[in-house]
Amino acid sequence: MGKQRPASIGKALRGGALALALAFAPAAVGAQSLPTAPPYDKEMHRLAEILGAVHYLRELCDADEGQTWRSMMQQLIDAENPAPDRRSKLIDSFNRGYRGFEQTYNACTETAVWVIDTYMAEGADIAQRIATRYGQ
């Protein structure tokens, strides 16, 4: 049995607001291995979780994007250059987002598409807020 593709899947597959916002965030942030977590650390963990969830759900919904969202996560980590412990926690957040939806969804549904749209909007907002408040 193949993957289900709801009629509104096209909308979710065209979504690019998060990708666009993230394109600007890495250059703007750059915490450079601070000894303590930066003031936007909580937002970064939420963004990592969103990236993990979107990575899983868009693949499930046949977005055919390969490793796009995982690559964005890697770009954020590279730009941040966090200390090993913080790096590990950011990766854990990404994986938590991925696994949470992996356990819940095994087919693309209208709800999965709604989650994609909602998370992409939230992620774009977080990335923009971080870049605006803490950009260099």
LOVO-712032 format. One record per atom (N, C-alpha, C): atom name; residue in one letter; z, x, y. Coordinates in steps of 0.02 Angstrom, whole numbers. Atoms other than C-alpha are relative to their C-alpha. Layout:
 atom rest     zz     xx     yy
   CA    A      Z      X      Y
...
! end
This chain:
 atom rest     zz     xx     yy
    N    M      0     42    -59
   CA    M      0      0      0
    C    M      0     44     62
    N    G      6    -41    -60
   CA    G    -52     74    169
    C    G     51    -18     53
    N    K    -46     12    -56
   CA    K     43     81    331
    C    K    -23    -62     38
    N    Q     16     58    -40
   CA    Q     52    -78    432
    C    Q    -14     22     71
    N    R     16    -16    -69
   CA    R    -28    -71    604
    C    R     -1    -64     40
    N    P     -1     60    -40
   CA    P     25   -210    721
    C    P    -51      3     56
    N    A     52      3    -52
   CA    A    -96   -268    856
    C    A     19     40     62
    N    S    -20    -35    -61
   CA    S      6   -190    996
    C    S      7     76    -10
    N    I     -9    -72     14
   CA    I      3    -17    914
    C    I    -41     42     49
    N    G     42    -38    -47
   CA    G   -137     37   1031
    C    G     37     17     64
    N    K    -39    -13    -60
   CA    K    -20     22   1179
    C    K     47     59    -10
    N    A    -47    -55     13
   CA    A    108    137   1100
    C    A    -37     66    -10
    N    L     37    -61     13
   CA    L    -24    261   1046
    C    L    -30     29     64
    N    R     27    -24    -63
   CA    R    -91    273   1223
    C    R     55     27     46
    N    G    -55    -21    -43
   CA    G     82    308   1294
    C    G      1     75     12
    N    G     -1    -70    -15
   CA    G     90    473   1383
    C    G     48     19     55
    N    A    -46    -14    -55
   CA    A    223    458   1517
    C    A     50     54    -18
    N    L    -49    -51     21
   CA    L    349    559   1417
    C    L    -33     68     -3
    N    A     35    -64      6
   CA    A    222    694   1379
    C    A    -14     29     69
    N    L     14    -23    -67
   CA    L    174    705   1562
    C    L     63     26     34
    N    A    -62    -22    -32
   CA    A    354    716   1623
    C    A     25     65    -32
    N    L    -23    -60     34
   CA    L    396    847   1491
    C    L    -42     61     18
    N    A     43    -56    -18
   CA    A    249    952   1545
    C    A     27     36     61
    N    F    -28    -30    -61
   CA    F    340    981   1710
    C    F     71     25    -10
    N    A    -70    -17      9
   CA    A    518    995   1645
    C    A     12     72    -21
    N    P    -16    -68     21
   CA    P    510   1164   1555
    C    P     -4     51     57
    N    A      7    -48    -54
   CA    A    448   1258   1707
    C    A     53    -10     54
    N    A    -47     15    -53
   CA    A    573   1172   1819
    C    A     72     14    -18
    N    V    -70     -4     19
   CA    V    733   1195   1718
    C    V     21     72    -11
    N    G    -16    -69     15
   CA    G    762   1362   1632
    C    G     73     19     10
    N    A    -71    -16     -7
   CA    A    951   1377   1604
    C    A     14     74    -15
    N    Q     -5    -72     13
   CA    Q    927   1556   1540
    C    Q     67     21    -30
    N    S    -58    -20     39
   CA    S   1069   1569   1415
    C    S     65      1     40
    N    L    -63      5    -37
   CA    L   1211   1511   1526
    C    L     58      5    -49
    N    P    -58     -5     45
   CA    P   1383   1552   1452
    C    P     30    -68    -16
    N    T    -23     68     12
   CA    T   1430   1368   1470
    C    T    -60    -46      4
    N    A     55     49      0
   CA    A   1324   1214   1448
    C    A    -16    -19     73
    N    P     19     20    -67
   CA    P   1225   1165   1603
    C    P     22    -72     14
    N    P    -24     67    -16
   CA    P   1273   1005   1696
    C    P    -44    -56    -29
    N    Y     46     50     29
   CA    Y   1122    915   1619
    C    Y     -2      3    -76
    N    D      1    -11     73
   CA    D   1168    961   1440
    C    D     -2    -66    -39
    N    K     -1     65     34
   CA    K   1207    781   1388
    C    K    -69    -32      2
    N    E     67     28     -6
   CA    E   1038    726   1453
    C    E    -50     37    -44
    N    M     45    -40     43
   CA    M    951    868   1360
    C    M      9    -21    -73
    N    H    -11     21     70
   CA    H   1032    813   1197
    C    H    -31    -69    -12
    N    R     32     66      7
   CA    R    974    634   1226
    C    R    -76      8     -2
    N    L     72    -12      0
   CA    L    799    697   1266
    C    L    -22     29    -67
    N    A     16    -29     66
   CA    A    799    801   1106
    C    A      0    -55    -54
    N    E     -4     55     49
   CA    E    852    647   1007
    C    E    -61    -46      6
    N    I     59     42    -12
   CA    I    714    544   1086
    C    I    -63     34    -27
    N    L     58    -36     25
   CA    L    585    678   1046
    C    L     -3     -3    -76
    N    G     -1      5     73
   CA    G    640    677    864
    C    G    -20    -69    -24
    N    A     16     69     19
   CA    A    630    488    853
    C    A    -74    -15     12
    N    V     70     12    -16
   CA    V    460    481    938
    C    V    -45     39    -47
    N    H     39    -40     48
   CA    H    396    621    826
    C    H     -7    -38    -66
    N    Y      4     37     63
   CA    Y    439    518    672
    C    Y    -40    -65      8
    N    L     30     67     -6
   CA    L    386    347    736
    C    L    -74      2     15
    N    R     71     -2    -16
   CA    R    219    397    810
    C    R    -41     23    -61
    N    E     35    -20     62
   CA    E    171    484    648
    C    E     -2    -60    -48
    N    L     -3     58     42
   CA    L    226    329    553
    C    L    -52    -52     21
    N    C     47     49    -28
   CA    C    116    223    667
    C    C    -71     30      8
    N    D     67    -30      3
   CA    D    -36    336    635
    C    D    -26     24     68
    N    A     21    -26    -65
   CA    A    -41    417    807
    C    A    -45     61     -7
    N    D     42    -59     13
   CA    D   -126    570    730
    C    D      9     53     54
    N    E    -16    -50    -51
   CA    E    -37    689    849
    C    E     26     65    -30
    N    G    -24    -61     32
   CA    G     17    818    722
    C    G     70     17     22
    N    Q    -66    -26    -20
   CA    Q    162    922    787
    C    Q     13     -4     75
    N    T     -6      4    -73
   CA    T    146    870    970
    C    T     72     -5     23
    N    W    -68     13    -25
   CA    W    324    806    990
    C    W     48     55    -21
    N    R    -40    -58     21
   CA    R    402    947    889
    C    R    -16     60     45
    N    S     21    -54    -45
   CA    S    302   1068    997
    C    S     31     -8     69
    N    M    -32     12    -64
   CA    M    370    986   1154
    C    M     74     20     -3
    N    M    -70    -20      8
   CA    M    546   1010   1087
    C    M      5     76      1
    N    Q     -1    -73      0
   CA    Q    507   1193   1054
    C    Q    -11     28     70
    N    Q     12    -21    -69
   CA    Q    440   1211   1231
    C    Q     62     -7     43
    N    L    -63      9    -37
   CA    L    601   1140   1301
    C    L     51     53    -18
    N    I    -47    -52     22
   CA    I    704   1259   1196
    C    I    -21     68     28
    N    D     24    -63    -27
   CA    D    595   1405   1248
    C    D     14      6     75
    N    A    -12     -1    -72
   CA    A    610   1358   1432
    C    A     74      7     16
    N    E    -72     -3    -10
   CA    E    798   1336   1418
    C    E     29     67    -21
    N    N    -26    -63     27
   CA    N    825   1495   1318
    C    N     76     -4    -11
    N    P    -72     11      7
   CA    P    995   1428   1263
    C    P     33     52    -47
    N    A    -40    -41     46
   CA    A   1133   1527   1178
    C    A     -8    -30    -70
    N    P     12     24     69
   CA    P   1122   1514    987
    C    P     37    -64    -18
    N    D    -37     60     17
   CA    D   1258   1382    973
    C    D    -30    -62     33
    N    R     30     56    -36
   CA    R   1179   1270   1105
    C    R    -69    -15    -28
    N    R     66      9     31
   CA    R   1007   1297   1029
    C    R      6    -41    -64
    N    S    -12     35     63
   CA    S   1073   1240    861
    C    S     18    -74     12
    N    K    -20     69    -16
   CA    K   1150   1084    940
    C    K    -59    -41     25
    N    L     60     35    -23
   CA    L    987   1039   1027
    C    L    -46    -17    -59
    N    I     41     12     60
   CA    I    893   1056    863
    C    I     31    -55    -42
    N    D    -35     53     37
   CA    D   1026    949    778
    C    D    -14    -68     32
    N    S     14     63    -35
   CA    S    996    815    911
    C    S    -70    -25    -17
    N    F     69     18     18
   CA    F    808    817    877
    C    F     -1    -27    -71
    N    N      0     20     70
   CA    N    838    805    690
    C    N     37    -67    -11
    N    R    -37     63      4
   CA    R    965    664    713
    C    R    -46    -59     21
    N    G     47     52    -22
   CA    G    834    563    809
    C    G    -53    -13    -52
    N    Y     51      6     52
   CA    Y    703    596    675
    C    Y     28    -36    -61
    N    R    -29     27     63
   CA    R    815    558    526
    C    R     26    -71      7
    N    G    -26     67    -11
   CA    G    892    404    603
    C    G    -54    -53    -10
    N    F     54     48      9
   CA    F    724    317    609
    C    F    -34      8    -67
    N    E     28    -11     67
   CA    E    664    394    447
    C    E     37    -43    -51
    N    Q    -41     40     46
   CA    Q    807    303    361
    C    Q    -10    -75     10
    N    T      6     71    -18
   CA    T    766    139    447
    C    T    -70    -27    -10
    N    Y     69     25      1
   CA    Y    576    126    452
    C    Y    -42     38    -51
    N    N     47    -31     46
   CA    N    451    157    314
    C    N    -70    -28     11
    N    A     64     26    -20
   CA    A    309     59    396
    C    A      2    -12     75
    N    C      4     14    -71
   CA    C    249     37    574
    C    C      5    -75     11
    N    T    -12     71    -14
   CA    T    314   -129    638
    C    T     -3    -11     76
    N    E     -3     16    -72
   CA    E    315   -219    806
    C    E     63     30     31
    N    T    -62    -29    -26
   CA    T    495   -161    826
    C    T     -6     75      8
    N    A     10    -72     -5
   CA    A    447     20    792
    C    A    -42     16     62
    N    V     43    -10    -59
   CA    V    311      5    926
    C    V     42    -10     63
    N    W    -43     12    -57
   CA    W    439    -68   1046
    C    W     47     60     11
    N    V    -44    -59     -5
   CA    V    557     78   1009
    C    V    -38     59     30
    N    I     41    -54    -27
   CA    I    417    202   1042
    C    I     -8     -8     75
    N    D     10     13    -72
   CA    D    378    122   1211
    C    D     64     11     39
    N    T    -64     -5    -34
   CA    T    561    110   1258
    C    T     24     72      5
    N    Y    -23    -70      2
   CA    Y    603    288   1206
    C    Y    -44     45     43
    N    M     44    -41    -41
   CA    M    450    361   1291
    C    M     16    -10     74
    N    A    -19     13    -69
   CA    A    499    277   1454
    C    A     67     33     16
    N    E    -66    -31    -11
   CA    E    680    335   1436
    C    E     -7     76      3
    N    G     10    -73      1
   CA    G    625    512   1392
    C    G    -34     25     63
    N    A     35    -19    -62
   CA    A    506    519   1541
    C    A     49     -1     58
    N    D    -50      6    -53
   CA    D    648    461   1654
    C    D     49     58     -2
    N    I    -47    -55      8
   CA    I    768    591   1585
    C    I    -32     66     21
    N    A     35    -63    -16
   CA    A    641    733   1598
    C    A    -12      5     75
    N    Q     11      0    -73
   CA    Q    598    683   1777
    C    Q     65     12     37
    N    R    -65     -7    -33
   CA    R    782    670   1825
    C    R     24     73     -5
    N    I    -21    -70      8
   CA    I    821    843   1753
    C    I    -41     45     45
    N    A     43    -43    -40
   CA    A    671    922   1837
    C    A     13     -8     75
    N    T    -12     13    -70
   CA    T    710    839   2004
    C    T     68     27     23
    N    R    -67    -20    -20
   CA    R    897    874   2007
    C    R     13     74     -9
    N    Y    -19    -68     17
   CA    Y    902   1045   1928
    C    Y    -58     50     -1
    N    G     58    -43     -1
   CA    G    727   1115   1949
    C    G      9     59     47
    N    Q     -6    -61    -41
   CA    Q    706   1287   2021
    C    Q    -54      4     52
! end
